[in-house]
Each structure stands twice: as C-alpha cells, then as structure tokens.
Amino acid sequence: MELKLELTFACCYCQDSITALLACKGTGLDEPGGGIIAAVNVLCPACEQVCQLLFNPHKGSVREVRPYVPNQPIPEPSLN
C-alpha cells in the first residue's frame, strides 16, 4: 500500500513554516487505524537545519517535530 501526504509544520529551530510532500510505503499501512508512527528528516529551507518529523501516516497528523540527532557522533579530527 502507498499513501501520499502533504504535511505542514513549524521548524523546531527557527519556527518557519515547512511543507513536506511524503510518499509512504510498507506493509504496516494496510492496517487502518493502527498506531503506526513514521519518521523522516526534513531540511528547513529557511535556516538549513535538519528537523526530524514524526507523524501518523493514517491520520496524516504531525506527532512531534524535534532536532535531528545522528546515531553516531561525527568524529573530530585529531590534533596529531
């Protein structure tokens, strides 16, 4: 199953409005009313920071917008 959504939300850094066009695919989308929460990273065009958008694909509703934190810290170059 595939769902197409257009979600508008505020950037978690600068509060500018962002509209994201999303195409969701997967087997979990076949279950209507499920408590599925999906996540996508979105670059803010105003401040160029990355926000992580959590949303319910069935309801087309935004659950949370938070700063994106990579799983692995970016290594710093050594001073040697």
C-alpha positions as CSV (number, residue, x, y, z in Angstrom):
1,M,0.0,0.0,0.0
2,E,1.1,3.6,-0.6
3,L,0.0,6.8,1.0
4,K,0.8,10.3,-0.2
5,L,0.7,13.1,2.4
6,E,1.3,16.8,2.5
7,L,2.2,17.9,6.0
8,T,2.8,21.5,7.1
9,F,4.7,22.1,10.4
10,A,7.0,24.6,12.1
11,C,10.7,24.2,12.1
12,C,12.0,23.3,15.5
13,Y,14.8,25.8,15.2
14,C,13.5,29.0,13.5
15,Q,9.7,28.3,13.7
16,D,9.4,28.9,9.9
17,S,6.6,27.0,8.2
18,I,7.7,23.9,6.2
19,T,5.5,21.8,3.9
20,A,6.7,18.3,3.2
21,L,5.3,16.1,0.4
22,L,5.7,12.5,1.6
23,A,5.1,9.1,-0.1
24,C,4.8,6.3,2.5
25,K,5.1,2.6,1.5
26,G,5.0,-0.5,3.6
27,T,3.0,-3.5,4.8
28,G,2.0,-1.8,8.1
29,L,0.0,0.7,6.1
30,D,-2.5,-2.0,5.3
31,E,-3.9,-1.9,8.8
32,P,-6.3,1.1,9.1
33,G,-6.4,2.8,12.5
34,G,-3.1,1.3,13.5
35,G,-0.8,3.2,15.9
36,I,2.0,3.5,13.4
37,I,4.3,6.4,13.8
38,A,6.7,7.2,10.9
39,A,9.7,9.4,10.9
40,V,11.5,11.4,8.3
41,N,14.3,14.0,8.4
42,V,13.5,17.3,6.7
43,L,15.8,20.2,5.9
44,C,14.4,23.6,6.7
45,P,14.8,25.8,3.6
46,A,15.0,29.0,5.8
47,C,17.7,28.1,8.4
48,E,19.1,24.9,6.7
49,Q,18.9,22.8,9.9
50,V,17.5,19.3,9.9
51,C,14.3,18.6,11.8
52,Q,13.0,15.1,12.5
53,L,9.3,14.9,11.7
54,L,7.3,12.1,13.5
55,F,3.8,11.6,12.1
56,N,0.9,9.2,11.8
57,P,0.5,8.2,8.2
58,H,-3.1,7.0,8.6
59,K,-4.4,10.2,10.1
60,G,-1.9,12.5,8.2
61,S,-1.2,14.2,11.5
62,V,2.1,15.5,12.9
63,R,3.0,13.9,16.2
64,E,6.3,15.7,17.0
65,V,9.0,17.9,15.4
66,R,12.4,17.7,17.0
67,P,16.0,18.4,16.2
68,Y,17.7,15.6,14.2
69,V,20.4,13.9,16.2
70,P,22.6,11.4,14.2
71,N,23.0,8.0,15.8
72,Q,26.8,8.2,15.6
73,P,28.6,11.3,16.7
74,I,30.7,12.9,13.9
75,P,34.3,12.2,14.7
76,E,36.6,15.2,15.3
77,P,40.0,15.3,13.5
78,S,42.9,14.6,15.8
79,L,45.4,17.3,16.6
80,N,48.3,15.0,16.0
